[in-house]
Amino acid sequence: MNGYPEEIKGNILIVDDKLENLNVLESALSEEGYEVRKAINGPMALMGVRADPPDLILLDIKMPDMNGYEVCSQLKADAQTNDIPVIFISALDEVIDKVRAFTIGGVDYITKPFQFEEVLARVENQLTIRNLHKRLQEQNLHLLQLNQELTRSNKELEDFTSVVSHDLKQPLQVIIGFVKLLGIKYLNCLDAEGKEYVAQIAKAATHMQRLIQDLLTYSQVGTGNRELKPTDCNTVLTQTLADLQMVINESKAVITHQSLPTVIADELQLEQLFENLISNAIKFHRPTEPPQVKILVERKNGEWLFGVHDNGIGIKPQQSERIFQMFQRLHSEQEYPGTGIGLAICKKVVECHGGSIWVESDPNIGTSFYFTLPSRSITESHSVG
């Protein structure tokens, strides 16, 4: 093994027309674990670099026929070799010589006579920089590949969403329509059992329709090119309450809220978030008293902290960890209708906006859903709820 360390720390080409300089540097660098090659003139150096590029070049300036400046200039002009670091090592110690060396692409300059400790330190420094640069390039390439894969996946998801929207919703709408016609035109021709069958078909088809819509909503959160812009949460909440007005009236729910801020958000997704949380608060109310929902907000640790509080049936502590997962239902469809996707949509919306969501609950007392959204330097709304 020539007495050298087994691990090669780097491949170095030394270019110098003085054999004694070549031999001294070769011996010392080899003992430090470097693989060393030598060239005694410029043309030989260029030929060796192009045949097998080294990790670093130690280059003398004063050489016959082709000096070090000319060698470096040709290396830097070639796309295959221009990123190889060149350390000039020369007896020329005038400022103008050093400036010229750096101008044509040298990364460092060592003056002869040199101390090997200095040479070693500068070599190690430049190889560390080169290795870090290579690693950064590899990571950037990996990120580019991941981004391309993500773009492709998003396109496939959008295509799938389009197929689901058309190829599933359309025939399902036909089923619902004909079941309604069957109930209207032929209801008197059916016995009690037949009427029950029609009712169950209509109920199952309607549930399937809601499920498909919720799946589409979930898949579309975080995809596409939706614009995040200043969004007044008071306006969003007003629209949400208007959409839920029938449910609010039927349940005699009382909804109160503070003045809400303006946030940077996707307005439609923010409306989905409020609608799911408020409709859940209304749905899971105690039979003995009408639902009461309070929406509070405060600025905390550079974020807006929202709280949606209700006086409903509550959630057991052991169930609170899984309610944000897809299709996780805590009650049967007969008790509380739903698809089990609403809270998963809430979680995805909040996280796509850079926030987090969690729940705190006491069974038979009430539930509080908290979520955060980034606080930005934008005008806040002061309308009173």
C-alpha positions in Angstrom: 0.0 0.0 0.0 3.1 2.3 -0.3 2.7 3.2 3.4 -0.2 5.6 2.5 -3.6 5.8 4.2 -6.2 3.5 2.5 -8.8 6.3 2.3 -8.1 8.7 -0.6 -9.0 12.2 0.5 -8.8 13.7 -3.0 -7.1 13.6 -6.4 -4.5 16.4 -6.8 -2.5 17.3 -9.9 0.8 19.2 -9.3 2.2 21.2 -12.3 5.7 22.4 -12.0 8.8 22.3 -14.2 11.1 21.8 -11.2 11.2 18.0 -10.3 12.4 18.7 -6.8 9.2 20.8 -6.1 7.1 18.0 -7.6 8.7 15.3 -5.6 8.5 17.2 -2.3 4.8 18.0 -2.7 4.0 14.5 -4.0 5.6 12.8 -1.0 4.1 15.1 1.6 0.5 15.1 0.2 0.6 11.3 -0.4 1.4 10.7 3.2 -1.7 12.8 4.1 -3.9 10.5 2.1 -4.1 12.3 -1.2 -3.8 10.7 -4.6 -1.1 12.7 -6.4 -0.4 13.1 -10.1 2.4 15.2 -11.7 3.0 17.2 -14.8 6.2 19.0 -15.7 4.7 21.5 -18.2 1.5 23.1 -19.4 0.6 20.9 -22.4 1.1 17.8 -20.3 -1.1 19.2 -17.6 -3.9 20.1 -20.0 -3.7 16.6 -21.5 -3.9 14.9 -18.1 -6.8 17.1 -16.8 -8.9 16.4 -19.9 -8.2 12.7 -19.8 -9.0 12.4 -16.1 -10.1 15.6 -14.2 -8.5 15.9 -10.8 -10.2 17.4 -7.7 -7.7 20.2 -7.4 -4.7 21.6 -9.2 -1.5 23.0 -7.7 -0.1 25.2 -10.6 3.3 26.9 -10.9 3.3 30.1 -13.0 6.8 30.4 -14.4 7.2 27.4 -16.9 8.7 27.3 -20.4 6.5 27.3 -23.5 3.2 27.7 -21.6 3.1 29.4 -18.2 0.6 28.8 -15.5 -1.6 31.7 -16.4 -2.2 30.3 -19.9 -2.9 26.8 -18.5 -5.5 28.2 -16.1 -7.1 30.3 -18.8 -7.6 27.3 -21.0 -9.0 25.2 -18.2 -11.5 28.0 -17.2 -12.6 28.3 -20.9 -13.5 24.7 -21.1 -17.0 23.7 -19.6 -15.6 20.3 -18.7 -12.8 21.7 -16.5 -13.8 25.2 -15.5 -15.0 24.1 -12.0 -11.7 22.5 -11.0 -10.1 24.7 -8.3 -6.7 25.9 -9.1 -4.2 27.0 -6.4 -1.3 29.0 -7.9 2.1 28.2 -6.2 4.9 30.5 -7.4 7.9 32.5 -6.4 6.3 35.6 -7.9 5.1 37.7 -4.9 4.1 41.0 -6.5 0.5 42.1 -5.9 0.0 42.4 -9.7 0.9 38.7 -10.1 -1.5 37.6 -7.5 -4.3 39.8 -8.8 -3.8 38.4 -12.3 -4.0 34.8 -10.9 -7.3 35.5 -9.2 -8.7 37.4 -12.2 -8.2 34.4 -14.5 -9.9 32.0 -12.1 -7.5 30.9 -9.4 -9.0 30.2 -6.0 -5.8 30.7 -3.9 -2.2 31.8 -4.1 0.9 30.4 -2.3 4.2 32.0 -2.5 7.5 30.1 -2.8 9.4 29.1 -0.7 6.4 27.5 0.9 5.7 25.9 4.2 4.0 22.5 3.7 1.6 23.2 6.6 0.3 26.2 4.7 0.0 24.2 1.5 -1.9 21.4 3.3 -4.3 23.9 5.0 -5.1 25.6 1.8 -5.6 22.3 -0.1 -7.9 21.0 2.6 -9.9 24.2 2.6 -10.4 24.3 -1.1 -11.3 20.6 -1.3 -13.8 21.1 1.5 -15.4 24.0 -0.4 -15.5 21.8 -3.6 -17.1 18.9 -1.8 -19.7 21.1 -0.2 -20.4 22.6 -3.7 -20.8 19.2 -5.2 -23.1 18.1 -2.4 -25.2 21.3 -2.9 -25.4 20.6 -6.6 -26.5 17.0 -5.9 -29.1 18.2 -3.5 -30.4 20.8 -5.9 -30.7 18.2 -8.6 -32.5 15.9 -6.2 -34.9 18.7 -5.3 -35.4 19.5 -9.0 -36.3 15.8 -9.6 -38.6 15.8 -6.6 -40.3 19.0 -7.8 -40.8 17.5 -11.3 -42.2 14.3 -9.7 -44.5 16.4 -7.5 -45.7 18.4 -10.5 -46.4 15.2 -12.4 -48.3 13.7 -9.4 -50.3 16.9 -9.0 -51.2 16.7 -12.7 -52.3 13.1 -12.4 -54.3 14.0 -9.3 -56.0 16.8 -11.2 -56.7 14.5 -14.1 -58.1 11.9 -11.7 -60.3 14.5 -10.0 -61.7 15.5 -13.4 -62.5 11.9 -14.2 -64.1 11.3 -10.8 -66.1 14.5 -11.2 -67.5 13.5 -14.6 -67.5 9.7 -14.7 -68.8 9.1 -11.2 -70.9 12.1 -10.4 -72.8 12.0 -13.6 -74.2 8.4 -13.5 -74.8 8.9 -9.7 -76.9 11.9 -10.5 -78.9 9.8 -13.0 -79.5 7.2 -10.3 -80.7 9.8 -7.8 -83.0 11.4 -10.4 -84.6 8.1 -11.4 -85.1 7.1 -7.8 -86.9 10.4 -7.2 -89.1 9.7 -10.2 -89.8 6.2 -9.0 -90.9 7.6 -5.7 -93.1 10.2 -7.3 -94.7 8.2 -10.1 -94.9 4.7 -8.7 -95.0 5.2 -5.0 -98.7 4.1 -4.8 -97.8 0.9 -6.6 -95.3 -0.2 -4.0 -96.0 -1.9 -0.7 -94.3 -0.9 2.5 -91.2 -3.0 1.8 -90.8 -1.6 -1.7 -91.1 1.9 -0.4 -88.4 1.2 2.1 -86.2 -0.2 -0.6 -86.6 3.1 -2.6 -85.9 5.2 0.5 -82.7 3.2 1.2 -81.5 3.5 -2.4 -82.1 7.3 -2.3 -80.3 7.6 1.0 -77.3 5.5 -0.1 -77.0 7.4 -3.4 -77.2 10.8 -1.6 -74.5 9.6 0.9 -72.3 8.4 -2.1 -72.8 11.8 -3.7 -71.6 13.6 -0.5 -68.7 11.2 -0.2 -67.5 11.8 -3.7 -67.8 15.6 -3.2 -65.8 15.5 0.0 -63.1 13.3 -1.6 -62.9 15.8 -4.5 -62.6 18.7 -2.0 -59.9 16.9 -0.1 -57.9 16.1 -3.2 -58.0 19.6 -4.5 -56.7 21.3 -1.3 -53.1 22.3 -1.9 -53.1 21.6 -5.7 -53.5 23.9 -8.6 -52.5 27.6 -8.6 -54.9 29.1 -6.1 -53.9 32.6 -5.1 -53.2 33.4 -1.5 -54.3 36.9 -0.9 -55.6 39.2 1.9 -58.9 37.6 3.0 -61.3 39.1 5.5 -62.4 36.3 7.9 -65.5 38.2 8.8 -66.6 38.1 5.2 -65.8 34.4 4.9 -67.7 33.7 8.1 -70.8 35.7 6.9 -70.9 33.6 3.8 -70.4 30.4 5.7 -73.3 31.2 8.1 -75.5 32.1 5.1 -74.8 28.7 3.6 -75.6 27.0 6.9 -78.7 29.1 7.6 -81.2 26.2 7.2 -79.2 24.0 9.6 -78.8 26.8 12.1 -82.5 27.5 12.0 -83.5 23.9 12.4 -81.2 23.3 15.3 -81.9 26.7 16.9 -78.2 27.2 17.1 -76.7 30.4 18.5 -73.5 31.5 16.8 -71.4 34.3 18.2 -68.0 35.6 17.2 -65.4 38.2 17.8 -64.2 40.6 15.1 -62.0 38.4 13.0 -58.7 39.4 11.3 -57.7 39.6 7.7 -55.3 36.9 6.8 -53.3 35.8 3.7 -55.4 32.8 2.5 -57.4 31.0 -0.2 -60.9 32.4 0.4 -62.7 29.2 -0.8 -60.6 26.9 1.4 -61.0 29.1 4.4 -64.8 28.9 3.9 -64.5 25.1 3.8 -62.6 25.2 7.1 -65.2 27.4 8.9 -68.1 25.4 7.4 -66.8 22.0 8.5 -66.0 23.2 12.0 -69.2 25.0 12.6 -71.5 22.4 11.0 -69.7 19.8 13.2 -70.4 21.9 16.3 -74.0 22.1 15.4 -74.4 18.4 14.4 -72.9 17.0 17.6 -75.0 19.0 20.0 -76.6 17.5 23.1 -80.3 16.7 22.7 -81.3 18.6 25.8 -80.1 22.0 24.7 -79.6 23.9 21.5 -76.1 24.3 20.1 -74.1 27.3 21.1 -71.0 28.0 19.1 -68.4 30.7 19.9 -65.6 31.7 17.5 -62.8 33.5 19.2 -59.4 34.7 18.0 -56.2 36.2 19.4 -52.7 37.1 18.1 -50.2 34.8 19.7 -46.5 34.1 19.0 -46.7 35.7 15.5 -49.8 33.8 14.6 -53.6 34.1 14.7 -55.0 31.5 17.1 -58.6 30.7 16.3 -60.9 28.8 18.6 -64.3 27.3 17.7 -66.0 26.3 20.9 -69.3 24.4 21.4 -71.4 23.0 24.2 -71.9 19.6 22.5 -71.5 16.0 23.4 -67.7 16.2 23.5 -65.0 13.7 22.5 -63.3 11.1 24.6 -59.5 11.8 25.1 -58.5 8.5 23.5 -60.4 9.5 20.4 -59.0 13.0 19.9 -55.8 11.8 18.1 -57.6 10.1 15.2 -60.5 12.4 14.4 -58.4 14.3 11.7 -57.7 11.1 9.8 -59.7 10.1 6.7 -62.9 8.1 7.3 -62.5 8.2 11.1 -66.0 8.2 12.5 -66.7 8.2 16.2 -70.5 7.5 15.7 -72.6 5.5 13.4 -74.2 6.9 10.2 -77.6 6.4 11.8 -76.7 8.5 14.9 -74.8 11.4 13.1 -74.8 11.3 9.2 -71.5 12.3 7.5 -68.6 11.0 5.5 -65.8 11.1 8.0 -63.7 13.4 5.8 -64.6 16.9 7.0 -62.0 17.2 9.7 -59.3 15.7 7.4 -60.1 18.5 5.0 -59.8 21.0 7.8 -56.4 19.7 8.7 -55.1 19.8 5.2 -56.4 23.3 4.6 -54.8 24.6 7.8 -51.4 22.9 7.1 -51.4 24.1 3.5 -51.7 27.6 4.9 -48.7 27.1 7.2 -50.7 26.5 10.4 -51.7 23.7 12.8 -55.0 22.4 14.2 -55.9 20.4 17.3 -58.8 19.7 19.6 -59.6 19.9 23.3 -62.8 18.4 24.6 -64.7 17.3 27.7 -67.4 14.6 27.2 -70.9 16.0 27.8 -69.5 19.5 28.3 -68.2 20.7 24.9 -65.4 20.7 22.4 -62.9 23.4 21.3 -61.2 23.2 17.9 -58.1 25.4 17.7 -56.2 26.3 14.6 -53.5 28.8 13.7 -52.8 30.9 10.6 -49.7 33.0 10.0 -50.1 36.6 11.1 -48.9 39.1 8.4 -48.5 42.9 8.4 -51.9 43.6 6.7 -54.9 45.7 7.7 -57.2 44.0 10.2 -61.0 44.1 9.9 -62.9 45.7 12.8 -66.5 44.8 12.0 -68.4 43.5 15.0 -69.9 40.0 14.9 
